[in-house]
Amino acid sequence: MKAFLLLEDGTRFYGEPFGEIKGTIGEVVFSTSMTGYQEGLTDPSFYGQILVLTYPLVGNVGFNNYDYESNRISVKGLVIKELCDVPSNWAKRGSLDEFMKKYGIAGLQGVDTRALTLKIREESVMRGMICLDEPTEEQLEQLRSYKIEKPIYKVTIKEKMVLDGEKGGKKIAVMDFGIKENMVRELHGRGHTMTLYPAWTTAEEILADKPDGILLSNGPGDPKDNPDIIANIKKLIGKKPIMGICMGHQLLALANGMDSYKLKYGHRGANQPVKDLETGRVYISSQNHGYVIREPEAGSGIEVTFRNVNDGTIEGLSYKDHPSFSVQFHPEACPGPMDTQFLFDKFERMMEGKTNAKK
């Protein structure tokens, strides 16, 4: 059975369907990760997108019960070069095809993903539709008008959740914008009590619980689509130490008067090089975002701490006037594998009262 990916400019990429055999519409993006497709598929930051994997053979370890980053798949579809039909791994619980069927996600294999990726790099991220037949005019209109609207509210938890830590651990308030499980595991595993709050929770509710620090999580979409969340973060600034990651980094910057803009094709993959401007050391990081923060104004009290080696964009910020810092990449994702976990150490020291503590 033949199917194709139709881009909004009319370009077609042909292949064969797998997973849930159906059509779907989404924003077409690519990831350069060579491994970790289960983590990617369950990352809420991919909400509303059709994910293209540049690595050619996908599915060779099937899926398991350990590598979930959330309890669902957030992508609208998956496009790959070659699907492995005979996966092999000690923890395997089934094939990628079965995994996709389980969650009702459309897949397309046999696609020239190299050509597709080059097109996105040259012409930018665009809308796309996985088609089983010729699309109707109504479907084409849906494609042209497709927009990912307020995705944070689709992926955040619906009510407050507390994960008790060990005696002597800190109380960390987590604003959940689509948090990855590994981020929770990292801090909870250090003995801290984690209280996860829905994205719409007010600053007053969070501060009433008397946390030692506040974590602003990753999440999908355009940070500027969330003025109410930004307003709440403004009320938290200076009250408690704050660490922001990915979307949390962007929202914290906007709450401090900075600006953001959309990248041509984003940073998605587990091989993104970032430079620590204090030490000069370069780390290999995991990233999944389509927006970045513009340069801070001179004299703003905001310091750029990390930069992307490939395009020079901001990857980290520190705030002189209050105990807050943030990074655009994912220090919990272990691509190095553990090179940037010192950032969580820094957050812990800040919660101990060492303001803007160095590494």
C-alpha positions in Angstrom: 0.0 0.0 0.0 1.4 3.4 -1.1 1.1 6.6 0.8 2.8 10.0 0.8 3.7 13.0 2.8 2.3 16.2 1.3 4.0 19.4 2.3 2.1 22.7 2.2 4.0 23.8 -0.9 2.7 20.8 -2.8 5.9 18.6 -2.6 5.3 14.9 -2.1 7.5 12.2 -0.5 6.3 8.7 -1.1 6.5 5.7 1.2 4.5 2.9 2.8 2.2 3.4 5.9 2.8 1.6 9.2 1.5 2.0 12.7 -2.1 3.3 12.6 -3.1 3.3 8.9 -4.6 6.8 8.7 -4.0 10.3 7.4 -2.8 13.0 9.7 -1.8 16.7 9.6 1.1 18.3 11.6 4.1 20.6 11.5 6.9 18.7 9.9 10.2 18.8 11.8 13.3 16.6 11.8 15.5 15.2 14.6 19.1 14.1 14.1 19.2 11.7 17.1 20.7 8.3 16.2 19.0 6.5 19.1 16.2 7.1 21.6 13.2 7.1 19.2 10.9 5.9 22.1 12.0 8.9 24.2 11.5 11.2 21.3 8.0 9.9 20.5 6.9 10.3 24.1 8.4 13.7 24.6 5.6 16.2 25.0 7.6 18.9 23.3 6.8 17.2 19.9 3.1 17.8 20.4 1.3 18.5 17.1 4.3 17.7 14.9 5.1 15.1 12.3 8.6 13.9 13.3 11.1 13.0 10.6 14.1 10.9 11.9 17.3 11.4 9.9 18.9 8.2 11.1 18.0 5.6 8.4 17.2 2.4 10.3 14.5 2.9 13.1 12.9 0.3 15.4 15.8 -2.1 15.9 15.2 -2.3 19.7 11.4 -2.2 19.5 9.8 -0.5 22.5 10.1 -1.2 26.3 8.6 -0.2 29.6 11.6 2.0 30.7 12.1 4.6 28.1 8.9 6.6 28.3 9.2 10.4 28.8 5.5 10.7 29.3 2.5 8.3 29.4 1.5 9.0 25.8 2.8 9.8 22.3 2.6 13.5 21.5 3.6 13.5 17.8 1.0 13.5 15.1 3.0 11.2 12.9 6.4 9.6 12.3 8.4 9.5 9.0 11.4 7.3 8.6 13.6 5.7 5.9 13.5 2.1 7.0 11.5 0.2 9.6 13.1 -2.7 11.4 10.7 -5.7 11.3 12.7 -7.9 13.6 13.7 -5.8 16.7 16.0 -7.3 19.3 16.6 -6.1 22.8 16.5 -7.6 26.3 13.8 -5.2 27.4 11.7 -5.3 24.3 7.9 -5.5 24.7 7.0 -5.4 21.0 7.9 -3.7 17.7 7.8 0.0 16.9 4.9 -0.8 14.5 2.9 -2.3 17.4 3.9 0.7 19.6 2.5 3.1 17.0 -0.7 1.1 16.7 -1.1 1.0 20.4 -1.2 4.8 20.6 -3.0 5.4 17.2 -0.1 7.2 15.6 0.4 7.2 11.8 3.7 6.2 10.4 5.3 6.4 6.9 8.4 4.4 6.0 10.5 4.1 2.9 10.7 7.8 2.5 13.8 9.6 1.2 14.4 11.3 4.6 17.7 12.8 3.4 15.9 14.8 0.7 13.1 15.7 3.0 15.5 17.0 5.7 17.5 19.0 3.2 14.3 20.6 2.0 13.3 21.6 5.5 16.8 23.0 6.2 16.7 25.1 3.0 13.1 26.2 3.1 12.2 26.0 6.8 9.7 23.9 8.9 6.3 23.7 7.2 2.9 22.0 7.6 2.5 18.5 6.2 -0.1 15.8 5.7 0.4 12.0 5.6 -2.0 10.9 2.9 -3.4 7.5 2.0 -5.3 8.9 -1.0 -5.6 12.1 -3.0 -6.5 14.8 -0.5 -9.9 16.6 -0.9 -10.1 20.4 -1.1 -11.4 20.4 2.5 -8.3 18.4 3.6 -6.0 20.8 1.7 -7.7 23.8 3.5 -7.1 22.0 6.8 -3.5 21.6 5.9 -3.1 25.3 4.9 -4.7 26.5 8.1 -3.2 24.1 10.6 -1.7 25.7 13.7 -0.5 24.3 17.0 -2.5 26.4 19.4 -1.6 26.6 23.2 -0.1 23.1 23.2 1.2 23.5 26.8 -2.4 23.3 28.1 -2.8 20.0 26.2 0.2 18.3 27.7 0.4 19.7 31.3 -0.8 17.6 34.2 -4.4 18.3 35.2 -4.0 18.5 39.0 -1.2 19.0 41.5 0.9 15.9 42.2 3.4 15.4 45.1 6.4 13.0 44.9 7.8 12.7 48.5 11.5 12.9 48.8 14.0 11.9 51.5 14.5 13.5 54.9 16.7 16.5 54.5 15.8 17.0 50.8 14.5 20.2 49.3 11.0 21.1 48.3 10.9 21.8 44.6 7.9 23.3 42.9 7.7 22.2 39.2 5.7 24.2 36.8 4.8 21.5 34.3 4.7 22.8 30.7 5.1 19.2 29.3 7.9 17.9 31.5 9.9 14.8 30.6 10.0 12.0 33.1 13.8 12.0 33.1 13.8 15.5 34.5 11.6 14.4 37.4 13.7 11.3 37.9 16.9 13.4 38.1 15.8 15.7 40.9 13.6 13.2 42.8 16.5 10.7 42.6 18.6 13.3 44.6 16.1 13.0 47.5 14.1 16.1 46.9 10.3 16.4 47.2 8.8 17.3 43.9 5.5 19.0 43.6 4.2 19.2 40.0 1.7 22.0 39.2 -0.5 22.4 36.1 0.7 25.2 33.8 -2.1 27.5 34.8 -1.3 27.4 38.5 -1.0 30.9 40.0 2.2 32.2 41.6 0.3 32.7 44.9 -0.7 29.0 45.0 2.9 27.9 44.4 4.4 30.2 47.0 1.8 29.2 49.5 3.4 25.7 49.6 6.7 27.3 50.6 9.0 25.6 48.1 12.8 25.9 48.4 13.2 26.3 44.6 11.1 26.4 41.4 11.8 24.5 38.2 10.3 25.7 35.0 10.0 22.6 32.7 10.3 22.0 29.0 7.3 22.0 26.8 6.0 22.5 23.2 5.1 25.5 21.1 5.7 29.2 20.9 6.6 30.8 24.3 4.8 34.0 23.3 1.5 32.1 23.2 1.4 32.0 27.0 1.0 35.5 28.4 -0.8 34.3 31.5 2.0 31.9 32.3 4.6 34.6 31.7 2.7 36.9 34.1 2.8 34.2 36.8 6.5 33.7 36.4 7.0 37.5 36.8 5.5 37.2 40.2 7.8 34.3 41.2 11.0 36.1 40.1 13.1 37.0 43.1 10.9 35.1 45.6 12.7 31.7 45.2 15.6 30.3 43.2 14.5 29.4 39.7 15.9 27.0 37.1 14.4 27.0 33.6 14.9 24.3 31.0 14.0 24.6 27.3 10.5 26.1 27.3 11.0 27.1 30.9 14.2 28.9 29.8 12.3 30.9 27.1 9.3 31.8 29.4 11.7 32.9 32.2 13.5 35.2 29.6 10.2 36.7 28.4 9.2 37.3 32.0 12.4 39.3 32.4 11.6 41.5 29.4 13.5 39.7 26.7 12.2 38.6 23.3 12.1 35.3 21.3 11.9 34.3 17.6 11.4 31.2 15.6 14.3 29.3 14.1 14.3 28.3 10.4 14.2 24.6 11.3 14.9 24.4 15.0 17.3 22.4 17.1 16.2 18.8 17.5 18.5 15.9 18.3 20.9 14.5 20.9 24.1 15.8 19.2 23.8 19.6 19.5 27.1 21.3 20.6 26.9 24.0 23.2 29.8 26.1 24.5 30.1 27.1 28.2 31.3 30.8 27.9 32.9 30.7 31.3 35.1 27.7 30.8 35.3 27.5 27.0 34.3 23.8 27.2 32.0 22.4 24.6 29.3 19.9 25.6 27.2 17.6 23.4 23.5 18.3 24.4 20.1 17.0 23.7 17.6 19.6 22.4 14.0 19.8 21.1 12.8 23.4 20.3 11.9 25.7 17.5 12.3 29.0 19.2 15.2 30.9 20.8 15.8 34.0 22.8 17.2 37.2 21.3 20.3 38.9 22.7 19.9 40.7 26.0 20.4 44.5 26.0 23.6 46.0 27.4 23.2 46.7 31.1 20.2 44.5 31.6 21.9 42.4 34.3 21.3 39.3 32.1 24.4 37.2 31.2 24.6 34.8 28.3 26.3 31.6 29.8 26.1 29.1 26.9 26.0 29.4 23.1 25.1 27.0 20.3 28.4 26.2 18.4 26.6 25.7 15.1 24.7 29.0 14.8 25.7 31.1 17.8 22.2 31.3 19.3 21.7 31.6 23.1 21.7 28.3 25.0 21.9 29.6 28.6 21.2 32.7 30.7 22.0 33.9 34.2 20.3 36.7 36.0 22.4 39.1 38.2 19.5 40.7 40.1 17.8 37.5 41.3 18.8 33.8 41.9 17.7 32.4 38.5 19.3 30.7 35.6 18.2 28.7 32.6 19.4 26.6 29.7 17.9 25.9 26.3 19.2 22.3 26.2 18.2 19.3 28.3 20.9 18.5 31.0 18.9 15.5 32.2 18.9 13.8 28.8 22.4 12.3 29.1 23.7 12.5 25.5 27.2 13.1 27.0 26.1 11.0 28.9 26.3 13.1 32.2 28.4 16.1 31.2 25.9 18.8 32.1 24.4 17.4 35.3 26.4 20.0 37.2 23.6 22.4 36.4 21.4 20.5 38.8 24.2 20.7 41.4 24.1 24.5 40.8 20.4 24.6 41.4 20.8 22.7 44.6 23.4 25.1 45.9 21.2 28.1 45.0 18.4 26.5 47.1 20.9 26.3 50.0 21.2 30.1 49.7 24.3 30.4 47.6 22.9 33.0 45.2 23.7 32.4 41.5 26.2 29.8 42.6 29.0 28.9 40.2 29.6 25.4 39.1 
